């Protein structure tokens, strides 16, 4: 999938995101760049990925997040066959949590 979105515009977007220095700056940028629904959906997908890695079943994830099973299935496919983005982030967050 990486090759499908790799464009100069997306590179510029990711370069911009990498300049964000803290959570407040993230709220400001994503608040301007995305709708509230879009940000919440991305956050829910990350939460679903975390729950799936812990072995939580789809119905429990649906109850807790309100996500459809189709979206949960897509997240699960990405975990199993994707580029490793969810796993990379979840591993880093877990490591960061251990340091606190």
C-alpha positions in Angstrom: 0.0 0.0 0.0 2.9 2.3 0.7 3.5 2.8 -3.0 -0.1 3.7 -3.7 0.0 6.8 -1.5 3.7 7.8 -2.0 3.4 11.2 -3.8 5.1 14.5 -3.4 2.0 15.9 -1.7 1.9 13.1 0.8 5.6 13.4 1.5 5.1 17.1 2.2 2.2 16.2 4.6 4.3 13.7 6.5 7.3 16.2 6.6 4.8 18.7 8.1 3.6 16.2 10.7 7.2 15.3 11.7 7.7 19.0 12.6 5.0 18.8 15.3 6.8 19.0 18.7 4.1 18.1 21.3 0.5 17.0 21.8 -0.8 20.6 21.8 0.7 21.2 18.3 -0.9 18.0 17.1 -4.3 19.1 18.4 -3.9 22.5 16.5 -2.7 20.9 13.3 -5.2 18.0 13.1 -8.0 20.3 14.3 -7.4 22.5 11.3 -6.5 19.7 8.8 -9.2 17.1 9.6 -12.8 17.0 10.8 -13.4 15.9 14.4 -14.9 12.7 13.0 -11.8 11.9 10.9 -9.4 12.3 13.9 -11.7 10.3 16.1 -11.9 7.5 13.5 -8.1 7.3 13.3 -7.9 7.2 17.1 -10.5 4.4 17.2 -8.6 2.4 14.6 -5.5 2.6 16.7 -7.5 1.6 19.8 -8.9 -1.4 17.8 -5.4 -2.4 16.7 -4.2 -2.4 20.3 -7.3 -4.4 21.4 -6.8 -6.9 18.6 -3.2 -7.5 19.6 -4.4 -8.3 23.1 -6.7 -10.9 21.7 -10.0 -9.0 22.3 -12.8 -10.3 20.0 -14.6 -8.2 17.4 -17.9 -7.9 19.4 -16.1 -6.5 22.4 -14.2 -4.0 20.3 -17.5 -3.0 18.6 -19.2 -2.5 22.0 -16.3 -0.4 23.3 -15.6 1.7 20.2 -18.8 1.7 18.2 -16.8 0.6 15.2 -18.3 -1.7 12.6 -16.9 -5.2 12.3 -15.9 -4.4 8.7 -13.6 -1.6 9.9 -12.3 -3.8 12.7 -11.6 -6.5 10.0 -9.7 -4.0 7.9 -7.6 -3.0 10.9 -6.9 -6.7 11.6 -5.9 -7.3 8.0 -3.4 -4.4 8.3 -2.0 -5.9 11.5 -1.5 -9.3 9.8 -0.6 -8.3 6.3 0.0 -4.6 6.2 3.2 -2.5 6.3 3.7 -2.9 10.0 2.6 0.6 10.9 0.2 -0.3 13.7 2.7 -2.7 15.2 5.5 -0.2 15.1 3.4 2.5 16.8 2.0 0.1 19.4 5.4 -1.3 20.2 6.8 2.3 20.6 3.9 3.4 22.8 4.3 0.3 25.0 8.0 0.9 25.3 7.3 4.6 26.2 4.8 3.5 28.8 7.4 1.2 30.4 9.8 4.1 30.9 7.2 6.2 32.8 
